[in-house]
Amino acid sequence: MNLRHLEFFMVLAKTEHMAKAAEELGISQPSLSYAINNLEEELGVPLFEKDGRNIKLTNYGKIYLKYVKEGLGELNKGSEYIAELLNVNKGHINLGFTFTMGQNIVPEIVRQFLKDPQHNQVTFSFKQGTTDELVHDLLDDKLDIVFSSEPRNLKNNNQINLTHIVNQEIMAAVPPHHPLGKQNGDSVTLKQLLQYPLIAYSEQSGLRPTIEDIITNEGLNPNVRIEAIEDHTIIGFVHWNFGVAIIPHLPQLAQDQVELLHLDVKKNYHRLFAITKNNHFMTSSMSLFFDFVCKYCKENYLDKNILI
């Protein structure tokens, strides 16, 4: 079905006059008649009937007009939306991030991006989840960009692009008033910490490999009491003295929940990434945001060796 012919049909339905419709459309009357005849043959019903010197819609034509208006209206909306997406200063970005990155770095980056008056018409949707969940949504085109750990379970890493943006400090968490607490200093060795039961991240967490590497490099074998996927669950069990934990730095964490201590190990940080889909069209606004993220994080964090 020819979309142009549908537009001819709508104009003729409005004017109910072949010569006026042809003039408005800037085509000849025979061309208009040919288009309407094609539509009627394809549908198998007459759309117009003579009404003296003019024409009018048949009942079939009235029914069809309703759907043509709705259909062409939706197509026009789609075209306008695509044009908006291609406008570097407009558009919408679907952003996914892991639990720990929602504490500070994601809100900070988005707010700094939107501070530029040229960017304030770009809108965002946010989704929080595990790394594997978010990357799955990225590959399913439900997200445009993901801020997370490196995925563990992706079968084909060629499907995504990983861009290192920041490093997050890995710290020790102990209950309030614990023997290892800050009254004995602001740092602790892993050997000291793992004298106590460990509240650990589960295998679904993107933090798990980093923490496992830290423990393995120290040659220690922790007594894992509980495994959990989410930071605040781990903090809750530490707070109520079920054990200690190795967690990322959480700047919004209330100080009366747990005591955070620097971890005295060689590599006390976790690499975090901006993840995009490989060989995938990136809208102008998304490309602008991605470039901003890379530049902002490099200048404010990586180049200065600042951990979040």
DOFI-423897 format. One record per residue (C-alpha): chain; x, y, z; residue in three letters; residue number from 1. Coordinates in steps of 0.1 Angstrom, whole numbers. Layout:
N
nupa;u;v;w;bake;dovex
A;X;Y;Z;ALA;NUM
...
//
This chain:
308
nupa;u;v;w;bake;dovex
A;0;0;0;MET;1
A;14;34;-11;ASN;2
A;16;59;18;LEU;3
A;14;88;-7;ARG;4
A;-19;74;-20;HIS;5
A;-32;74;16;LEU;6
A;-24;111;18;GLU;7
A;-42;117;-15;PHE;8
A;-72;99;0;PHE;9
A;-72;121;31;MET;10
A;-71;153;11;VAL;11
A;-99;141;-12;LEU;12
A;-120;131;18;ALA;13
A;-115;166;31;LYS;14
A;-123;186;-1;THR;15
A;-149;161;-16;GLU;16
A;-138;176;-50;HIS;17
A;-114;160;-74;MET;18
A;-101;193;-90;ALA;19
A;-97;210;-56;LYS;20
A;-79;180;-41;ALA;21
A;-56;177;-71;ALA;22
A;-47;214;-70;GLU;23
A;-40;212;-32;GLU;24
A;-18;182;-38;LEU;25
A;0;197;-68;GLY;26
A;-8;167;-90;ILE;27
A;-31;161;-120;SER;28
A;-66;149;-117;GLN;29
A;-58;117;-137;PRO;30
A;-30;109;-112;SER;31
A;-54;114;-83;LEU;32
A;-80;92;-99;SER;33
A;-54;65;-105;TYR;34
A;-43;66;-69;ALA;35
A;-79;63;-55;ILE;36
A;-88;36;-79;ASN;37
A;-57;16;-68;ASN;38
A;-68;20;-32;LEU;39
A;-103;8;-39;GLU;40
A;-91;-22;-59;GLU;41
A;-68;-32;-31;GLU;42
A;-95;-29;-5;LEU;43
A;-122;-43;-27;GLY;44
A;-147;-16;-18;VAL;45
A;-157;18;-31;PRO;46
A;-144;47;-10;LEU;47
A;-162;75;-27;PHE;48
A;-195;79;-45;GLU;49
A;-209;108;-67;LYS;50
A;-229;135;-51;ASP;51
A;-241;158;-78;GLY;52
A;-210;175;-92;ARG;53
A;-190;166;-62;ASN;54
A;-182;133;-45;ILE;55
A;-186;121;-9;LYS;56
A;-173;92;12;LEU;57
A;-191;60;13;THR;58
A;-197;42;46;ASN;59
A;-166;21;38;TYR;60
A;-147;53;31;GLY;61
A;-158;69;64;LYS;62
A;-146;38;83;ILE;63
A;-113;37;64;TYR;64
A;-107;74;69;LEU;65
A;-107;70;107;LYS;66
A;-79;44;105;TYR;67
A;-59;62;79;VAL;68
A;-59;94;100;LYS;69
A;-47;74;131;GLU;70
A;-21;54;111;GLY;71
A;-6;84;93;LEU;72
A;-7;104;126;GLY;73
A;13;77;143;GLU;74
A;38;75;114;LEU;75
A;42;113;116;ASN;76
A;48;111;153;LYS;77
A;74;84;147;GLY;78
A;92;106;121;SER;79
A;92;135;144;GLU;80
A;106;114;173;TYR;81
A;134;100;150;ILE;82
A;142;136;140;ALA;83
A;143;146;176;GLU;84
A;166;117;185;LEU;85
A;190;128;157;LEU;86
A;191;163;172;ASN;87
A;222;165;192;VAL;88
A;206;188;218;ASN;89
A;175;168;222;LYS;90
A;166;131;226;GLY;91
A;161;105;253;HIS;92
A;187;82;269;ILE;93
A;179;49;287;ASN;94
A;206;45;313;LEU;95
A;212;14;335;GLY;96
A;234;13;365;PHE;97
A;244;-11;393;THR;98
A;234;-6;429;PHE;99
A;266;9;441;THR;100
A;269;34;412;MET;101
A;236;49;421;GLY;102
A;251;62;453;GLN;103
A;270;91;438;ASN;104
A;287;87;404;ILE;105
A;256;83;382;VAL;106
A;237;112;396;PRO;107
A;268;133;396;GLU;108
A;276;126;359;ILE;109
A;240;132;347;VAL;110
A;236;164;367;ARG;111
A;269;177;354;GLN;112
A;259;169;318;PHE;113
A;225;186;322;LEU;114
A;241;217;337;LYS;115
A;251;227;302;ASP;116
A;222;248;288;PRO;117
A;227;230;254;GLN;118
A;220;197;270;HIS;119
A;189;205;291;ASN;120
A;165;192;266;GLN;121
A;180;157;267;VAL;122
A;159;135;290;THR;123
A;168;103;309;PHE;124
A;152;71;321;SER;125
A;170;51;347;PHE;126
A;171;14;356;LYS;127
A;190;-2;385;GLN;128
A;200;-38;385;GLY;129
A;229;-63;385;THR;130
A;255;-61;358;THR;131
A;243;-92;340;ASP;132
A;207;-80;340;GLU;133
A;216;-46;327;LEU;134
A;238;-59;299;VAL;135
A;210;-83;288;HIS;136
A;187;-53;285;ASP;137
A;214;-34;266;LEU;138
A;217;-62;241;LEU;139
A;179;-63;239;ASP;140
A;178;-26;230;ASP;141
A;160;-17;262;LYS;142
A;190;4;274;LEU;143
A;214;27;256;ASP;144
A;242;26;281;ILE;145
A;251;8;312;VAL;146
A;274;18;341;PHE;147
A;286;-13;359;SER;148
A;313;-38;366;SER;149
A;327;-60;338;GLU;150
A;302;-86;329;PRO;151
A;311;-122;340;ARG;152
A;286;-144;321;ASN;153
A;286;-128;286;LEU;154
A;293;-156;261;LYS;155
A;305;-132;234;ASN;156
A;323;-101;245;ASN;157
A;323;-88;209;ASN;158
A;287;-78;215;GLN;159
A;297;-49;238;ILE;160
A;322;-21;242;ASN;161
A;338;-16;276;LEU;162
A;351;19;285;THR;163
A;369;22;318;HIS;164
A;356;53;335;ILE;165
A;363;52;373;VAL;166
A;378;31;401;ASN;167
A;358;24;432;GLN;168
A;376;19;465;GLU;169
A;371;-15;482;ILE;170
A;367;-11;519;MET;171
A;362;-32;550;ALA;172
A;329;-29;569;ALA;173
A;326;-39;606;VAL;174
A;298;-34;631;PRO;175
A;297;-3;652;PRO;176
A;321;-6;683;HIS;177
A;338;-36;668;HIS;178
A;373;-45;680;PRO;179
A;387;-36;646;LEU;180
A;369;-3;646;GLY;181
A;383;31;641;LYS;182
A;395;35;676;GLN;183
A;424;12;664;ASN;184
A;430;32;633;GLY;185
A;413;39;600;ASP;186
A;427;8;581;SER;187
A;428;-29;586;VAL;188
A;446;-58;569;THR;189
A;427;-86;553;LEU;190
A;441;-111;577;LYS;191
A;428;-91;606;GLN;192
A;394;-88;590;LEU;193
A;389;-124;580;LEU;194
A;393;-136;616;GLN;195
A;356;-129;617;TYR;196
A;328;-145;596;PRO;197
A;324;-129;562;LEU;198
A;291;-115;548;ILE;199
A;299;-119;511;ALA;200
A;285;-109;477;TYR;201
A;268;-137;458;SER;202
A;279;-149;424;GLU;203
A;253;-127;407;GLN;204
A;273;-96;418;SER;205
A;298;-79;395;GLY;206
A;319;-72;426;LEU;207
A;324;-109;434;ARG;208
A;354;-115;411;PRO;209
A;373;-84;424;THR;210
A;368;-94;460;ILE;211
A;377;-130;453;GLU;212
A;410;-118;436;ASP;213
A;418;-97;466;ILE;214
A;413;-126;490;ILE;215
A;431;-151;468;THR;216
A;461;-128;464;ASN;217
A;464;-128;502;GLU;218
A;462;-166;504;GLY;219
A;433;-165;528;LEU;220
A;402;-188;531;ASN;221
A;373;-168;546;PRO;222
A;345;-183;567;ASN;223
A;315;-171;545;VAL;224
A;284;-170;567;ARG;225
A;259;-153;543;ILE;226
A;259;-144;507;GLU;227
A;238;-115;493;ALA;228
A;235;-97;460;ILE;229
A;227;-62;473;GLU;230
A;248;-37;493;ASP;231
A;222;-28;519;HIS;232
A;214;-64;527;THR;233
A;251;-70;534;ILE;234
A;253;-38;555;ILE;235
A;223;-48;575;GLY;236
A;238;-81;585;PHE;237
A;271;-65;594;VAL;238
A;253;-38;614;HIS;239
A;236;-66;635;TRP;240
A;269;-82;641;ASN;241
A;265;-114;620;PHE;242
A;300;-108;606;GLY;243
A;322;-84;586;VAL;244
A;322;-75;549;ALA;245
A;343;-63;520;ILE;246
A;323;-37;502;ILE;247
A;327;-8;478;PRO;248
A;329;27;491;HIS;249
A;293;39;496;LEU;250
A;295;77;502;PRO;251
A;258;80;513;GLN;252
A;261;53;539;LEU;253
A;249;64;573;ALA;254
A;279;64;597;GLN;255
A;259;47;625;ASP;256
A;252;16;603;GLN;257
A;287;2;600;VAL;258
A;322;14;603;GLU;259
A;341;17;570;LEU;260
A;379;11;572;LEU;261
A;405;13;544;HIS;262
A;416;-21;533;LEU;263
A;454;-26;535;ASP;264
A;459;-46;503;VAL;265
A;479;-40;471;LYS;266
A;449;-34;449;LYS;267
A;421;-20;469;ASN;268
A;398;-8;441;TYR;269
A;372;-21;417;HIS;270
A;372;-11;380;ARG;271
A;339;3;367;LEU;272
A;328;8;331;PHE;273
A;305;25;307;ALA;274
A;291;-3;285;ILE;275
A;276;3;250;THR;276
A;264;-21;224;LYS;277
A;290;-29;197;ASN;278
A;283;-20;160;ASN;279
A;250;-3;171;HIS;280
A;236;30;159;PHE;281
A;241;57;185;MET;282
A;218;87;185;THR;283
A;234;122;184;SER;284
A;223;129;220;SER;285
A;236;95;232;MET;286
A;269;101;214;SER;287
A;272;135;230;LEU;288
A;265;120;265;PHE;289
A;290;92;260;PHE;290
A;318;116;250;ASP;291
A;310;137;280;PHE;292
A;311;107;304;VAL;293
A;345;97;290;CYS;294
A;360;132;292;LYS;295
A;345;140;326;TYR;296
A;356;108;343;CYS;297
A;391;110;328;LYS;298
A;397;146;339;GLU;299
A;381;143;373;ASN;300
A;389;108;384;TYR;301
A;413;87;363;LEU;302
A;439;114;355;ASP;303
A;440;124;392;LYS;304
A;440;88;405;ASN;305
A;409;96;426;ILE;306
A;388;67;437;LEU;307
A;350;70;441;ILE;308
//
